[in-house]
Amino acid sequence: TSSRLQSHEARLTHKVRKLRIGTQASDCQVCIDGIPGLSRKHCTITFEPEKGACYVQDLSTNGTYLNGKRLPRPPYKNPQDARV
């Protein structure tokens, strides 16, 4: 099942390259409560300006989904697997 979350906007830049999402406010820039299966440190989005890409790294044992597809667990066989 899908849950609707409140919108959140953040900007990744050359200086701020990572954004962690999870339930633990002390370690995450985006803290979300009340979603079953969301881990304390669920995933990290990393901006790599030299490649012009953002990557999502699954940090949870529950899995992270992007556009309805489960992301592969790291280490990735192909870095493109984690590209947003």
Backbone as CSV, one residue per row, in Angstrom:
resi,resn,N_x,N_y,N_z,CA_x,CA_y,CA_z,C_x,C_y,C_z
1,THR,0.829,-1.192,0.000,0.000,0.000,0.000,0.865,1.244,0.000
2,SER,0.344,2.281,-0.568,1.049,3.550,-0.678,0.484,4.532,0.331
3,SER,1.358,5.312,0.930,0.940,6.350,1.872,1.310,7.707,1.302
4,ARG,0.425,8.659,1.483,0.710,10.023,1.046,1.458,10.729,2.159
5,LEU,2.612,11.291,1.819,3.405,12.037,2.782,3.297,13.522,2.498
6,GLN,3.520,14.310,3.519,3.553,15.747,3.349,4.764,16.096,2.484
7,SER,4.611,17.046,1.625,5.677,17.457,0.716,6.855,18.041,1.488
8,HIS,8.059,17.752,1.007,9.276,18.303,1.590,10.202,18.700,0.450
9,GLU,10.780,19.872,0.561,11.706,20.332,-0.467,13.072,20.559,0.161
10,ALA,14.110,20.033,-0.487,15.484,20.239,-0.045,16.344,20.416,-1.283
11,ARG,17.435,21.117,-1.129,18.317,21.377,-2.266,19.683,20.761,-1.983
12,LEU,20.131,19.912,-2.903,21.472,19.351,-2.831,22.375,20.207,-3.704
13,THR,23.547,20.555,-3.169,24.464,21.463,-3.863,25.884,20.904,-3.785
14,HIS,26.829,21.669,-4.306,28.230,21.283,-4.201,28.668,21.187,-2.735
15,LYS,28.077,22.025,-1.875,28.425,22.023,-0.450,27.609,21.012,0.340
16,VAL,26.330,20.883,0.025,25.437,19.938,0.713,25.089,18.841,-0.292
17,ARG,25.812,17.731,-0.208,25.684,16.683,-1.219,24.826,15.501,-0.786
18,LYS,24.515,15.394,0.515,23.770,14.221,0.995,22.531,14.626,1.768
19,LEU,21.505,13.794,1.613,20.248,13.974,2.329,19.821,12.603,2.829
20,ARG,19.747,12.438,4.144,19.343,11.152,4.712,17.882,11.236,5.141
21,ILE,17.134,10.169,4.848,15.712,10.070,5.171,15.518,8.909,6.138
22,GLY,14.716,9.127,7.192,14.431,8.076,8.157,13.591,8.598,9.301
23,THR,13.530,7.816,10.379,12.718,8.200,11.531,13.540,8.806,12.668
24,GLN,14.864,8.730,12.592,15.734,9.212,13.658,16.167,10.648,13.379
25,ALA,15.547,11.585,14.081,15.774,13.014,13.824,17.232,13.424,14.021
26,SER,17.944,12.776,14.916,19.328,13.167,15.187,20.271,12.827,14.025
27,ASP,19.888,11.895,13.165,20.757,11.465,12.061,20.195,11.736,10.672
28,CYS,18.990,12.266,10.586,18.338,12.435,9.285,17.939,13.890,9.049
29,GLN,18.114,14.332,7.815,17.689,15.683,7.449,16.177,15.714,7.196
30,VAL,15.628,14.581,6.751,14.186,14.452,6.582,13.728,13.350,7.526
31,CYS,12.978,13.731,8.556,12.498,12.787,9.562,11.003,12.553,9.353
32,ILE,10.627,11.278,9.206,9.243,10.910,8.935,8.797,9.907,9.992
33,ASP,7.693,10.199,10.657,7.150,9.301,11.677,5.860,8.668,11.192
34,GLY,5.535,7.523,11.766,4.235,6.901,11.543,4.087,6.120,10.247
35,ILE,5.181,5.784,9.572,5.098,4.990,8.351,5.673,3.608,8.657
36,PRO,4.840,2.574,8.665,5.348,1.226,8.939,6.431,0.836,7.925
37,GLY,7.503,0.233,8.427,8.570,-0.230,7.552,9.659,0.796,7.292
38,LEU,9.468,2.031,7.756,10.499,3.054,7.559,11.531,2.919,8.674
39,SER,12.795,2.814,8.294,13.879,2.599,9.247,14.379,3.912,9.844
40,ARG,15.144,3.786,10.949,15.724,4.982,11.575,16.577,5.751,10.573
41,LYS,17.402,5.038,9.838,18.192,5.608,8.732,17.805,4.797,7.502
42,HIS,16.810,5.260,6.784,16.216,4.449,5.720,17.006,4.503,4.413
43,CYS,17.303,5.704,3.943,18.054,5.823,2.694,18.776,7.165,2.661
44,THR,19.756,7.236,1.775,20.504,8.468,1.570,20.464,8.824,0.098
45,ILE,20.209,10.092,-0.190,20.280,10.602,-1.559,21.575,11.411,-1.638
46,THR,22.427,11.066,-2.595,23.720,11.728,-2.757,23.798,12.384,-4.126
47,PHE,24.180,13.647,-4.128,24.356,14.413,-5.367,25.830,14.366,-5.757
48,GLU,26.106,13.996,-6.989,27.468,14.001,-7.526,27.503,14.962,-8.710
49,PRO,27.825,16.241,-8.441,27.758,17.265,-9.488,28.689,16.992,-10.667
50,GLU,29.841,16.353,-10.406,30.763,16.074,-11.507,30.185,15.063,-12.503
51,LYS,29.214,14.262,-12.037,28.543,13.301,-12.922,27.166,13.812,-13.351
52,GLY,26.706,14.894,-12.718,25.378,15.414,-13.017,24.288,14.445,-12.629
53,ALA,24.471,13.751,-11.490,23.528,12.702,-11.098,23.285,12.701,-9.594
54,CYS,22.140,12.148,-9.215,21.825,11.853,-7.826,21.671,10.353,-7.696
55,TYR,22.130,9.813,-6.563,22.051,8.377,-6.303,21.303,8.141,-5.005
56,VAL,20.501,7.088,-4.965,19.778,6.705,-3.760,20.409,5.427,-3.231
57,GLN,20.830,5.461,-1.963,21.400,4.272,-1.335,20.434,3.766,-0.281
58,ASP,20.019,2.527,-0.419,19.123,1.871,0.535,19.927,1.490,1.765
59,LEU,19.557,2.003,2.922,20.227,1.683,4.177,19.390,0.770,5.061
60,SER,18.190,0.412,4.616,17.254,-0.319,5.467,17.234,-1.813,5.136
61,THR,16.720,-2.576,6.070,16.499,-3.997,5.804,15.121,-4.212,5.181
62,ASN,14.272,-3.187,5.238,12.912,-3.289,4.691,12.853,-2.993,3.201
63,GLY,13.909,-2.417,2.661,13.928,-2.067,1.249,13.483,-0.633,1.016
64,THR,13.968,-0.073,-0.064,13.595,1.272,-0.488,13.085,1.187,-1.907
65,TYR,11.967,1.849,-2.169,11.335,1.796,-3.479,11.423,3.160,-4.155
66,LEU,11.706,3.142,-5.433,11.771,4.353,-6.237,10.896,4.124,-7.454
67,ASN,9.863,4.952,-7.602,8.898,4.801,-8.698,8.301,3.399,-8.739
68,GLY,8.016,2.844,-7.547,7.354,1.546,-7.452,8.265,0.346,-7.603
69,LYS,9.565,0.565,-7.789,10.503,-0.550,-7.947,11.482,-0.562,-6.787
70,ARG,11.700,-1.752,-6.236,12.633,-1.875,-5.122,14.061,-1.665,-5.622
71,LEU,14.805,-0.818,-4.899,16.199,-0.580,-5.250,17.041,-1.786,-4.863
72,PRO,18.075,-2.064,-5.637,18.973,-3.163,-5.265,19.755,-2.796,-4.006
73,ARG,20.135,-3.805,-3.259,20.939,-3.569,-2.055,22.379,-3.304,-2.456
74,PRO,23.046,-2.365,-1.796,24.458,-2.132,-2.097,25.289,-3.333,-1.631
75,PRO,26.486,-3.565,-2.140,27.097,-2.762,-3.196,26.446,-3.056,-4.540
76,TYR,26.283,-2.025,-5.326,25.624,-2.153,-6.609,26.567,-2.765,-7.631
77,LYS,26.041,-3.668,-8.430,26.833,-4.231,-9.522,27.055,-3.170,-10.589
78,ASN,26.077,-2.315,-10.753,26.137,-1.267,-11.756,25.706,0.036,-11.074
79,PRO,26.563,1.060,-11.012,26.179,2.315,-10.346,24.889,2.914,-10.909
80,GLN,24.556,2.620,-12.144,23.314,3.153,-12.734,22.087,2.614,-11.995
81,ASP,22.208,1.474,-11.287,21.082,0.901,-10.562,20.563,1.839,-9.480
82,ALA,21.418,2.706,-8.976,21.027,3.596,-7.884,20.751,5.020,-8.339
83,ARG,20.898,5.268,-9.632,20.744,6.632,-10.136,19.281,7.038,-10.161
84,VAL,19.009,8.270,-9.717,17.641,8.809,-9.724,17.376,9.442,-11.073
